[in-house]
């Protein structure tokens, strides 16, 4: 009974640990799913708001020099417009990242969790049957050991009694022949008890070997197989989700970096305007008026 209770306690603890492992992994998948959803929502709101803001400024009237096909990238108005257009383009990158968060992480993580729930049910069913078979094996071992111990105790008692009777002296009230018959009877009983004890011992040894083999298979094969079923592809899946998150982040920032790096160079060139270029810009801003000479005031 003690062996069976210990085994049941161990198996219950193993089942509990497997369920804790399963729940922990499901919580991780749920965190990845909800984070990706919320991150996508934050990025979408930010991108849409930024896009709306940039478009408001792009819709304003621009100088003719800005509208030219061959706009001078040293022109501060051209650079300002290019910055706004780059901002709109950056929002497109961010909106694309939102789709990646959903398609590559949120949706697959949801499916992975549903699969793990199915895997848990399958694992529990398999492990319950295997544990029940192992418990039956240990019960048989307990019965076999009890039977052997009882048979060995009885055989030992008969051996001791036979040895005692052999060494005892003749009784005044018993004849030699009666004592001999009693001795033969004891020896016969001893032989039978020894035979039963030996048979019980052999059965016990076989049952012990069978239970140990069953137990060894449980730990080396059955339990490992159930854990593999429970794991499924969790490690590969989580790796893919994390890689996707990092790649999306890097690709988005790389695209924004490339776009604004060019704008940075153009912005630095704005400060290189000479006085003549500045005057030319003023002329371009006022195409209907020619600035040829300065204003002169006379005495009146």
Phi, psi and omega in degrees: 000318181297318179298318181295317179296319178297318180295316180297320179296317179296316181294321178296321178294320178296317179298319179296318179295322177296319179292322176296317177300314180300314182294322179297317179291323177295322177297321178296315178298320179293321177297317178297320180294307183293323178298315181296320178297312181292322178297318178297320179295318179297314180297320181294314179299316180295315182295317180294319179294319180291321178296317178298318180297313181296320181294328177300320180281329179291335182281351179290164179287141182240153175299155182299328181295333180284328183281348180295148180297318180263060181294141180282118183286358172271350179286127185295330177288324177294318179293319179298317178293320178297324178296316179296318178295322176295325177296317177298318178296322179295324178295328177294321176299317181292322177294323175295323177296326178301318179295322179297318179302321182283310187286322187265344183233300188300307182294313178298323179295324177296315179295322180297322179292319177299320178296322180293326176297319177293319179296324179296313179300317179296318181296315181297318179298312181296314184292325178297316179295316181295317180294323178296319178296321179292322176296319177298321179297317180290325176298316178297323177296318180297316179296317181296319179293319179297317179297318179295316180298319178295315180294319179292323178295316179295317179297321179294320178296317179294321178298317179294320179293319179296317178297321179293316181294326180294323182274347182286152180279166179295137177276150179293338185255007180232141178275165179298321181296320179293323178294321178296319178297320178295323179293319178296320179296319179295318180295322177296316179296321178297318179297317179296316180294320177297320179295316178296320180295319179295318179296316179296322179295317179296317177298319180296318180295318178295317179295322178297316179295319179296316180295319178296320178295320178296318180294319178297318178296323180300313184281325185272337185233299188299310182295320178296319179296320179295321178296320179296319177298318180294321180292317184061235178245029188303318184290318178294320182294312180297322177300316180297320181295317180294319177298318179296318178300313181294317180296318178299317179298312183292318181295321179296311181290329178294318179295317178295320180297316180298318182294313185278344174295319177295319178295327178296318178297318179295321180296321179294333181279344179299322182291353182270005178301133173272172178298321180296320178294322180296318178296321179297323177296321179297320178297319181293329180286338180235071186293340183274352182236131179264131176255097182254319184229157177282163179280136180238132178260136181247156178288130178219000000 
